[in-house]
Amino acid sequence: MFGFFRRKPKLEDELKKNPYQPEKWLKLAEKDERKAPEAIINTLIYSNGELLDTVVKKIKSFAIFREIEPFIPKVEEKLGKEYASFLLGIVEEYKGNLQKARNLYDVARNSQDSTLSFLSNYYIASIYTKEEVYDLAYKALKEIEEKVPENYKLEFMVKKRELEEKLGLSGSKLLKSFKEGLKKTRDALGLSAFKGREVDESLFEELEEKLILADVGVNTTLELIDYLRNEAKKRKIKSSDQLLELLKGKLKEMLSKCRGSFNISEKPSVILVLGVNGVGKTTTIGKLAKQLKEKGYCVVLAAGDTFRAAAIEQLEVWAERAGVRIIKGQEGTDPAAVVFDAIQSVKAKGDDILIVDTAGRLHNKDRLMKEIHKIKKVIGREFPGQPAEILLVLDANTGQNAISQARAFKEITDVTGIALTKLDGTAKGGIVIAICNDLKIPIKLVGIGEKIEDLRKFDPKEFVEGLFEVEKE
Ligand SMILES: Nc1nc2c(ncn2[C@@H]2O[C@H](COP(=O)(O)OP(=O)(O)OP(=O)(O)O)[C@@H](O)[C@H]2O)c(=O)[nH]1
């Protein structure tokens, strides 16, 4: 009955009796500034790490970075090294020791605790961003993009978008350069000159001539013109604008069969790169390596074209530019031996992607076939199911010759995708349609210039729109 006189026990007394009340430690931290450092650490300890996100926010809002330091050994004792390192990382980052802070976060980044792992990577990314090491910042974000807590989603997306902009990965910049790269073909086709005309026999004949000149290939051109004639008759089309829309739709439908995503889902993934000398193989490997690295992958190159010292040196230059490792042998070394060494290196370092350059001498087909089969055998033995991609590099300038090269390589080995280079340098960009329609091999990448960023995933819709784009006056 005298209960109403009993003094409410103080928070501290309650916690002395039963410290396993994390919410109450949090309340004490908010109530008593002097007690805040110890109370906030006890909040973390007695929530068994669950309130990490809240605790971190409080440490920052109370600005008690230095004050929590004496209590961190207790965190290590109760929760382990990963939690203690993470908190020490926060203290060091506050002191401006970014390198030390990053190393401390690194201890916690692979923690089983998803919040601790997320926050560690997130803070590593923010430190790299501060230091303008954007590719590594992006890699750290990529590692955690599947496990972003709800309350971080928006902030995470903004940070990722900013890094993509800085790394030139954003669609807009790349799309513009792609359309510029198609200018020569677009001008040669001159489809805009067909606008506003009557649909008559001369129109079909002119269109047929333009498509063949753009290297669409005779068979594919005839297939397209027949299709347009039939549809024009069936739908009683009188205006050339409608006919051009039909052609655009048909080309998109044709090319959509050649759309293929790059298969690098396994770790490690091996990409075997084929192609005759001069088509842009080494350049494409260099561009691809850089882009994959910027996407956060650890990439290593194997100089499998040992026939010429120049090829090895050239690949070294590109490895340097892309900032990736290269494994090479002496000129004349057995390519399979170089690939074997590269595989041992990948195993030792745990790389994500191995890109293998190969010789480009098609005139000695038997020897090339033996070399490639041996390389594939070595790869498949060490990494079952690999190579994931067998990428054939073709030069868009070589027109129909590229088709015969592709046919020759298909006799040597299966080809999973095509990288079509120098689309920017040719008026014969119609070869894309011929390759797709004749060879039925996915076109995965297109080269649109000599610079390292001039490589892009092939997007059929984008390509066709680029052919029809009306030049701004
Ligand atoms: N304009 C343009 N030039 C390119 C492109 N890709 C490669 N090149 C150029 O084509 C030339 C040959 O490129 P490489 O990468 O050396 O070709 P490769 O197949 O390795 O030839 P080898 O070195 O003889 O084995 C170089 O001058 C490149 O800069 C591209 O997409 N556009």
The ligand as a Tripos MOL2 file, in Angstrom:
@<TRIPOS>MOLECULE
LIG
   32    34     1     0     0
SMALL
NO_CHARGES

@<TRIPOS>ATOM
      1 N1         38.4720    3.5130  -84.5180 N.pl3     1 LIG1
      2 C1         38.6420    2.3860  -83.8280 C.ar      1 LIG1
      3 N2         39.8730    1.8000  -83.7980 N.ar      1 LIG1
      4 C2         40.0050    0.6450  -83.0920 C.ar      1 LIG1
      5 C3         38.9430    0.0440  -82.3790 C.ar      1 LIG1
      6 N3         39.4180   -1.0930  -81.7830 N.ar      1 LIG1
      7 C4         40.7290   -1.1860  -82.1050 C.ar      1 LIG1
      8 N4         41.0800   -0.1480  -82.8860 N.ar      1 LIG1
      9 C5         42.4020    0.1220  -83.5030 C.3       1 LIG1
     10 O1         42.7080   -0.9500  -84.3660 O.3       1 LIG1
     11 C6         44.1410   -1.1520  -84.3940 C.3       1 LIG1
     12 C7         44.4430   -2.6160  -84.1040 C.3       1 LIG1
     13 O2         44.0470   -2.8620  -82.7510 O.3       1 LIG1
     14 P1         44.7680   -4.0530  -81.9280 P.3       1 LIG1
     15 O3         44.0640   -4.1590  -80.6460 O.co2     1 LIG1
     16 O4         46.2300   -3.8740  -81.9340 O.co2     1 LIG1
     17 O5         44.4200   -5.2840  -82.8350 O.3       1 LIG1
     18 P2         44.8760   -6.7650  -82.5920 P.3       1 LIG1
     19 O6         43.7670   -7.6100  -83.0520 O.co2     1 LIG1
     20 O7         45.3840   -6.9680  -81.2360 O.co2     1 LIG1
     21 O8         46.0500   -6.8710  -83.6480 O.3       1 LIG1
     22 P3         47.4930   -7.3520  -83.3770 P.3       1 LIG1
     23 O9         48.0740   -6.3540  -82.4100 O.co2     1 LIG1
     24 O10        48.1160   -7.3120  -84.7060 O.co2     1 LIG1
     25 O11        47.3480   -8.7260  -82.7760 O.co2     1 LIG1
     26 C8         44.7080   -0.2260  -83.3190 C.3       1 LIG1
     27 O12        45.1980    0.9450  -83.9550 O.3       1 LIG1
     28 C9         43.4960    0.1360  -82.4810 C.3       1 LIG1
     29 O13        43.6010    1.4230  -81.8930 O.3       1 LIG1
     30 C10        37.6520    0.7060  -82.4480 C.ar      1 LIG1
     31 O14        36.6370    0.2610  -81.9050 O.2       1 LIG1
     32 N5         37.5650    1.8570  -83.1760 N.ar      1 LIG1
@<TRIPOS>BOND
     1     1     2 1
     2     2     3 ar
     3     2    32 ar
     4     3     4 ar
     5     4     5 ar
     6     4     8 ar
     7     5     6 ar
     8     5    30 ar
     9     6     7 ar
    10     7     8 ar
    11     8     9 1
    12     9    10 1
    13     9    28 1
    14    10    11 1
    15    11    12 1
    16    11    26 1
    17    12    13 1
    18    13    14 1
    19    14    15 2
    20    14    16 1
    21    14    17 1
    22    17    18 1
    23    18    19 2
    24    18    20 1
    25    18    21 1
    26    21    22 1
    27    22    23 2
    28    22    24 1
    29    22    25 1
    30    26    27 1
    31    26    28 1
    32    28    29 1
    33    30    31 2
    34    30    32 ar
@<TRIPOS>SUBSTRUCTURE
     1 LIG1         1 GROUP 0 **** ****
